[in-house]
């Protein structure tokens, strides 16, 4: 078991930071101050303090990122049957070390006993380890109440997709320790509108995904309490009318938040730009939807009875096929891609709210994920280095609830690559 750096937080601490990459203006240099686990505030740096800011102008601070949808990372998955609570802890640290300090582990459609075990495992890890509890903000249950249509269900097992059943949802919620915060469903499935009302009454956010609903059905779902769209532009029919179709209907519904995967493979740049320009700025959310193979080196991998390939650019799909298997980019890379795709000549700071504040508002967690230095909120933040040429956003220091868990120079915390990579590996791309 790895001895992770999770000691008592300092009684009192401060740090001089840059708020905007590329700027040494006085207004961009500030002092973060915290006591124990919580911020007491942020203030402009005094002239005598400014020399403490990193000399590299591309190093800056933001709140830690918040991912509403992540299945796994760095060779481990939240659904792995044999992962145990220590494996869950390793997985959580690998995610946190990418700069995503708060997240919703995502459990997808599967056998009921399998999903119950995954829920119980996450709950047990949160109860056993305070560091895991500080990172896990809830659970996102995706399915099994989605469309059975092959091109819509995606990676979800058709054998376990089923009609809605509130008793089954309650069983999952009990197994999770009441941690399910978000549920993805297909609204057109028979009985789903009533099911949405029941789930919403249990204070769980309902999101529409892996569906093929029409305008009227989407409107009924929203009226019943649905508030979000799961990975807009994915998990939908490959072919649909030019108009109307479910993409335009969901984009046009201002009551719905929209989550999008900007890994460079699930959505093309033009589509991302259109979604960004169409959705209200307080209703768009970046997610990773990363799978356990995220972080695996380029190569060929065994995937069921077929061969998959991880390309150097992070695309993970079937060999010689246009079909993707899953996302592998961390949320920080999705944010970096977003800067490039919307092409407004700005930096990650200008869009950071799509991966922090907006998901926090949706989930009712603004008291946990808030503006940098907000008094009374957890002292959780990341010092990044922005490389606009390579499109890389790399953590230099990570602080969670007042505790420094990573520093590129003095505390280079690492997590070993998990067993899922070796389990599936076949051979290198070039031999």
N, C-alpha and C positions, 0 to 999 in steps of 0.2 A: 504494500500500500504506500502510495506517494505521500510524503510529508509536505502538504501544501502550506504556503505562507499565509495562514489565517489566525493570527494572534489577536490579542485585544487591541482595539484601535487606540491611537495616540490621544492623550488627554486634550491636547490642543495642537493644531497644525495650520500652516499657511503655505501657499505656493504661488509664486509669480508666474503668470501664464500669458500667452498671446491668444487673443480671441479670434483673430482673422489671419489666415495664412497669407504670407507675402507682404504683411504690413508691420512696420515698426512705429506707426503713429502712436502718439500718447494715448489716444482713445482706445487703442487695441491692446494695451498692456494693462492687466488687472491682477488683483490679488484675491485668490480663493482662500477663505478661512473656514475652518470647521473645528468642532469640539466633539470628541468621541466619534459617533457614527453620522453626525448630522452637520450640514452647513449652517454657519451663522451669518454668512453673507458673502458678497463679492463687492470689491471697491476698486476705484482707479489706483494704480500703483503710484507711490510717491517717487519723486525724482531719484532719491537715494536707493530705491528698490528695483528700478528698471533694469539695472545691469544683471539681475538674477534671471531674467528671461532668456531662454535658449537663443544662441546667436543665429542659428539657422532660421531664417524668416518663414520657412514652410512648416515649422513645428507649432502647433496650436492645440487648444483644448476645446472639448465639447462634452455634453453629457454622454454617458455610455449608451450604446445603441439598444433598442428594444425590438426583438423579433417575435412577431405573433405566430410564426409558423416555422418550426424546425424539427425535422424527423430524426436527425442525427448529424454527426460530424466526426472527422478525423478517425474513421474506422470503427465507430461505435454507433449504435442506434438505440433509441429509447424503447423500442419494441423487442430488442434482442432477448430471447428467453433466458439465456444464461448470464446476463450482464451483471446482475446483483447490484446492491446499493453502492459498492465501491466502484463498480464500472459506471454507474450513473454519475457518481461524483467525478470520475475521470472525464466523462463526456461533458459534463457541465463546465469543468475547468477549461477544456479545450475550446469550447464555445466562447467563454469569457475572455480567453487570451487572444481571441480574434477581434476583441473590442465590443462584442455583444454581451453586455453585462446583465441583461434581463431578457427573459424569453419564455415562450409557451411551448414546452415539449409537445410534439404532435403525434397522436396515435391514429393510424388510418384503419380502414375497414379490415376486419379479420374475424376469426373464430371468437365467439363471446368469451370463452375461458382465456384465450390468448390476450384479448384486450383487457379483461379484468386483471390478469397478472401484471400487465404493463402498468396499469393504473396503480395497483398496489405497490409495485416496485418503486415508482416515482414518489409516491406518498411516503414510503418507508425511508427513502434516501433523504427526503426533506426533513423528516422527523429526526433522523440520526445525525445529520450534518447541518449546522447553522449556515455554513457557506453555500451549500446547495439551496437551502431555503431562501437565502438572500438573492439567488440568481433566478430561481424558478418562480414566475409570477402567476402560475396557473397552468392548465393543460388545455390544448386545442384538440378536440375530438373531431376528426374528419371522416364522416361516414359512421356507420355502414348504411345510413339512410339517404342514399344518393341514386342517381340514374344507373340502371344496369346496362345502358347502351355502351357498346365496346369503345367507341372513339371518344365517349364522354367520361366514362369511369376511369380511364387512364390506367394507373398502376394498381387500382383497387380490385381485389379479388371478386369476380362475379359470383363465386360460390357463397360469399358471405354478405352480399348486398341484400337488404331485406326491407319490408314495409316498416313504417315508424311504429315504435312501441315504447310508450313512456315508462313502463315498468323496467324495460331493459336499460333505458337511459339512467333511471334512478339507481339501478344496480352498479353501473359504471361510476356514477357520481359517488356512491358510497365507497366503492373500492378506492377511489382517488383521494379520499379524505376531504371530499367536497371541493376539489381543486379544479374541476372542469369549468373553465371560464368562457370557452368559445366552442361552438358546434357548427360544423358545415353540413348542410343538407341540400337536397334537390326539391324545390317547392312544388314541382308538378307531380310528384309521386302521390298516389292516392292516400288521403288522410293526413298529408303533411301540413296543411294550413292549421288544422287543429293542434297538431303536434308542436308546431312553432309556438303557438300561444302558450301551451303547457310548459315548454322549455323556458320561454321568456319569463313566465311567472315564477320560475325558479332562479331568476337573476343570472341567467346565462345568455351570452350574446349569440344570436343566430346569424350565420353567414350563409349566403347562397353560393353553391359551387357544385361542379360536376353535374350540371343540369342542362336542360334544353327547354326551359319554361318560356312561355309567350308573355306578351305585355300584361294581359289581364292577370295571369298567375303571379307574375312578379309584383304587381300592384297589391294583390291579395296578401302575398307574403310580407310585404312592407307594412300593410295595415295590421297584420297579425303580430308585428314586432321585429321582423328581420331588419338588421342594421348594417350589414356588410356584404361584400362580394369577395369570395375566395379566389385568389390568383386570376383576376380578370384577364380574359384572352386565352386562358388555358383551361383544360377540363370542360371543353365545349365542342360542338360538332365541327368537323373539319370543313364541311360545306354547309352554307346557310344562305338565305336570300340576301341580296345587297341591302335591302331595307323593306320592311322593318326586320330586325333580328335582335337576339338577346344581348349582344354587345351594346348596341345603341340604346336599347331600352334601359339597361343598367347604368350606362353612362349618364343618361338623361335624368335618372332618378336621383335628385340631390340629397335625399334622405339617406342614401346608401353610401357608406364608406367603400372604397375600392382598394384591395391589396393587389400589388403587382410584383412579379419576379423579374428583376432587371439584371439578370446574369449574362445577358448578351446572346442567349440561346432560346429562351422561352418566348421572348418578345423581341421583335426587331426595333431598331432605333426610331423609325418613323412612327410605329404604333405607340411606343412609350411617349413620344412627344405629343401625339394626339391625345392620349389619355391624360397627360399632364395638363394640357391646355383646356381640356373639357371638364374634368372633375374640379369642383371647388377646392381651393388650396387647403382647406381644413378637413378634406374628406379623402385624401390620397395617402396611401401607406405603402412603404417598401417592405418586402419580406424576402427571406432567403429561400424558404421551403427546402433547405438543404437535406440531403440524404446521408446515410452513414459513409458512403464512398467519397464524400467531400473531403479533400485533402489527399486523396490517393494519387500516387505518381502516374504519369502517362503510361499506358500499356493496354494489353488485352486482358479481359477478365471473363470468367465464366458466369453467366447469368441465366439460371435455370438450365434449359437445354440449348441455349444459344450463346454466341460470343458477343461480348460488349467491348467497347473501346473508350478509354479515357484519353482525350487529345490534350496536347500541351496547353490549349486555351481553356481547358476545364470542361469542354463539352463531353458529357457521358451519355452514350447512346449505343444502339445496336450496331455491330460492325457492318459497314457498307449499307447503312439504312438511314433515312431521314428521321427515324423515330428516336426521340429522347427517352431516357430511362428516369432521369431525375436531375435536380439542380445540385451543383457542387460549390457554388460561390458563397463565401460568407457575406453577411449583410453589409459589411464595410465595402466589399468589392461591388456590390449592387449599388451602393450610394455613389461610389466613384464612377461607375458606368452611367448612372443617371445624370451626373454632371455633364458628361460627354454627349449623351443622347439628346438632352434638351437644348444643348448648344447655345447657351445664353452668355458665355464668357464669364461665368461665376465660379465659385468654389464650393466644396462640400458644406461649409457653414451655412450657405444660403438655402440649402435643402435639408439640413439636419433634422428639422422638425418632422419630416416624413418618416423618419426612423426613430423618433423619440417622442415628441410631444403629441403628435396626432394619434399614434396607437395608444398612448397613455390615456388620452381623453376618451377614446372609444371604450377602453376597458375599465374606466373608472379608477385609474392608477396614477393620476396626476400628482398625488402625494408621494409617489415613489420615483417616478420618472418625470422630471420637470426641467425648468430652465436652469442653466448652469449657475450654481451658487445660490439658488433659491433658499432663503432661510427656512429651517425646519425640515427640509427634505434630505434624504440620504446623500452623504458626500460620496457620490459615485460619478466618476468621470474618466475620460481617456485623453491622454496627450498623444496626438497623431503627428505623423509626417506625411504631407501631401506631395505627391509627385505627379504633376499634371501631364507630363510627357508619357510616362509609363502607365498612367491611370491607376496608381496604387495609393492606398490609404493605409499606412502601417502604424500600429500602436508603438509608442515609445515608452509610455508609462500608463498603468491601469490602476485605478483606485476604486475599491468597492466598499461602501459604508465606512469610509475613513481609513481603510487598510490598503496599503500599497501591495498589490498582488503580483505586479510585474514591472520591471524596469529594464529596458534594453541593455543597459550597461551594468547596473549593480544588482539586479534581481531578475535574471533571464529565465523565469519559470517555464518549464516545458512539460508537455504530456506526450507520452509515447504513442505512436500510431496504433490504433486499435486492431483487433483480430479480424474484422470484416474484410480488410484489404487483402491480407495474406490468404484468407479463406477463398476469395474469388480470383486471385491473381493467376494468370496463365503464362504470359511472357511479355517482354518489353516490346515497345512499338518498333524499335530498330534493333536488330540483333547482329 
